Amino acid sequence: MKFIFTFLLIVIGLSAFAQTTINLSEDLVLTETQVISEDVTYNGNGFKLICEGCNPAIRITNGAHVHFEGVKFVKSYTKWMHVDGNPMGSVTWNDNRSKGYVRRGGQ
């Protein structure tokens, strides 16, 4: 019984640190900078990320790795994304117009 309980705790713990995937079904409209502190992938399905007046729109903290696949941005990627703190953090993107990345300190 102890073994099963321990095994379940380990599985739950590992799933808590697994990467999350968010599938957009419409444009993502932000009203303020989105702070992301855990690994996540956004599947854009051709939809846009919009944030009027945000600078940056996305701020990556806590060494997180964030990837945007097929998300359209209405402004330049590098001006909209900032990676703080931990040198392991990064944000990457890939769509039919461009691909690239920003690492710690990049804006």
Sine and cosine of phi, psi and omega as CSV:
sin_phi,cos_phi,sin_psi,cos_psi,sin_omega,cos_omega
0.00,0.00,-0.66,0.75,0.03,-1.00
-0.87,0.50,-0.65,0.76,-0.03,-1.00
-0.88,0.48,-0.71,0.70,-0.01,-1.00
-0.89,0.45,-0.70,0.72,0.01,-1.00
-0.88,0.47,-0.71,0.71,0.03,-1.00
-0.89,0.46,-0.69,0.72,0.02,-1.00
-0.87,0.50,-0.70,0.71,0.01,-1.00
-0.89,0.46,-0.65,0.76,0.05,-1.00
-0.89,0.46,-0.66,0.75,0.01,-1.00
-0.91,0.42,-0.70,0.72,0.00,-1.00
-0.89,0.46,-0.69,0.72,0.02,-1.00
-0.90,0.44,-0.67,0.75,0.03,-1.00
-0.89,0.46,-0.68,0.73,0.01,-1.00
-0.92,0.39,-0.61,0.79,0.00,-1.00
-0.93,0.36,-0.45,0.89,0.03,-1.00
-0.92,0.38,-0.44,0.90,-0.01,-1.00
-0.98,-0.19,0.13,0.99,0.01,-1.00
-0.97,0.25,0.41,-0.91,-0.01,-1.00
-0.96,0.29,0.64,-0.77,0.02,-1.00
-0.99,-0.12,0.59,-0.81,0.09,-1.00
-0.88,-0.47,0.76,-0.65,0.03,-1.00
-0.90,-0.43,0.84,-0.54,0.02,-1.00
-0.98,-0.20,0.90,-0.44,0.01,-1.00
-0.97,0.24,0.67,-0.74,0.06,-1.00
-0.89,-0.46,0.02,1.00,0.09,-1.00
-0.29,-0.96,0.14,-0.99,0.03,-1.00
-0.85,0.53,0.64,-0.77,0.05,-1.00
-1.00,-0.09,0.94,-0.34,-0.04,-1.00
-0.96,-0.28,0.90,-0.43,0.01,-1.00
-0.98,-0.19,0.51,-0.86,0.06,-1.00
-0.96,-0.29,-0.16,0.99,0.06,-1.00
-0.42,-0.91,0.17,-0.99,-0.01,-1.00
-0.84,0.55,0.76,-0.65,0.06,-1.00
-1.00,-0.01,0.85,-0.52,0.03,-1.00
-0.99,-0.12,0.83,-0.56,-0.02,-1.00
-0.88,-0.47,0.84,-0.55,-0.05,-1.00
-0.88,-0.47,0.06,1.00,0.03,-1.00
-0.73,-0.68,0.41,-0.91,0.00,-1.00
-0.86,0.51,0.72,-0.70,0.00,-1.00
-0.40,-0.92,0.52,-0.86,0.12,-0.99
-0.86,-0.50,0.74,-0.67,0.08,-1.00
-0.96,-0.27,0.89,-0.45,0.14,-0.99
-1.00,-0.05,0.94,-0.35,-0.14,-0.99
-0.98,0.19,-0.42,0.91,-0.03,-1.00
0.79,0.61,0.50,0.86,0.03,-1.00
1.00,0.08,0.02,1.00,0.01,-1.00
-1.00,0.10,0.27,-0.96,-0.09,-1.00
-0.99,-0.17,0.40,-0.91,0.22,-0.97
-0.95,-0.32,0.86,-0.51,-0.08,-1.00
-0.84,-0.55,0.73,-0.68,0.06,-1.00
-0.47,-0.88,1.00,0.02,-0.01,-1.00
-0.93,0.37,0.78,-0.62,0.04,-1.00
0.99,0.16,0.04,1.00,0.01,-1.00
-1.00,0.04,0.70,-0.72,0.07,-1.00
-0.49,-0.87,1.00,-0.09,0.03,1.00
-1.00,0.07,0.17,-0.99,0.07,-1.00
-0.99,0.14,-0.57,0.82,-0.03,-1.00
-0.83,-0.55,0.79,-0.61,0.08,-1.00
-0.85,-0.53,0.86,-0.52,-0.02,-1.00
-0.99,-0.15,0.79,-0.62,0.00,-1.00
-0.78,-0.62,0.14,-0.99,0.15,-0.99
0.89,0.45,0.41,0.91,0.03,-1.00
0.95,0.32,0.34,0.94,-0.04,-1.00
-0.94,0.33,0.46,-0.89,0.12,-0.99
-0.93,-0.37,0.86,-0.52,-0.04,-1.00
-0.84,-0.54,0.70,-0.72,0.01,-1.00
-0.77,-0.63,0.72,-0.69,0.08,-1.00
-0.93,-0.36,0.91,-0.42,0.00,-1.00
-0.93,-0.36,0.90,-0.43,0.05,-1.00
0.94,0.34,0.41,0.91,0.06,-1.00
-0.99,-0.11,0.75,-0.66,0.06,-1.00
-1.00,-0.05,0.74,-0.67,0.04,-1.00
-0.95,-0.32,0.66,-0.75,-0.03,-1.00
-0.99,0.12,-0.16,0.99,0.06,-1.00
-0.77,-0.64,0.08,-1.00,0.01,-1.00
-0.85,0.52,0.70,-0.72,0.00,-1.00
-0.82,0.57,-0.78,0.62,-0.14,-0.99
-0.93,0.37,-0.40,0.91,0.05,-1.00
-0.99,0.11,-0.28,0.96,-0.07,-1.00
-0.99,-0.17,-0.13,0.99,-0.09,-1.00
-0.79,-0.61,0.68,-0.74,0.02,-1.00
-0.67,-0.75,0.71,-0.70,0.01,-1.00
-0.93,-0.36,0.87,-0.49,-0.02,-1.00
-0.99,-0.17,0.35,-0.94,0.26,-0.96
0.92,0.40,-0.87,-0.50,-0.15,-0.99
-0.76,0.65,0.80,-0.61,-0.03,-1.00
-0.92,0.39,-0.15,0.99,0.00,-1.00
-1.00,0.09,-0.26,0.97,-0.03,-1.00
-0.94,0.35,0.50,-0.86,0.04,-1.00
-0.31,-0.95,0.33,-0.94,0.14,-0.99
-0.74,-0.67,0.72,-0.70,0.01,-1.00
-0.80,-0.61,0.37,-0.93,0.06,-1.00
-0.56,-0.83,0.43,-0.90,0.00,-1.00
-0.42,-0.91,0.88,-0.47,0.12,-0.99
-0.58,-0.82,-0.11,-0.99,-0.07,-1.00
-0.96,0.29,-0.15,0.99,0.02,-1.00
-0.99,-0.16,-0.57,0.82,-0.02,-1.00
-0.27,-0.96,0.17,-0.99,0.12,-0.99
-0.59,-0.80,0.49,-0.87,0.00,-1.00
0.04,-1.00,-0.21,-0.98,-0.05,-1.00
-0.41,-0.91,0.33,-0.94,0.16,-0.99
-0.72,-0.69,0.74,-0.67,0.06,-1.00
-0.93,-0.37,0.00,-1.00,-0.07,-1.00
-0.67,0.74,0.74,-0.68,0.05,-1.00
1.00,0.09,-0.23,0.97,-0.01,-1.00
-0.97,0.23,0.55,-0.84,0.07,-1.00
-0.71,-0.71,0.00,0.00,0.00,0.00
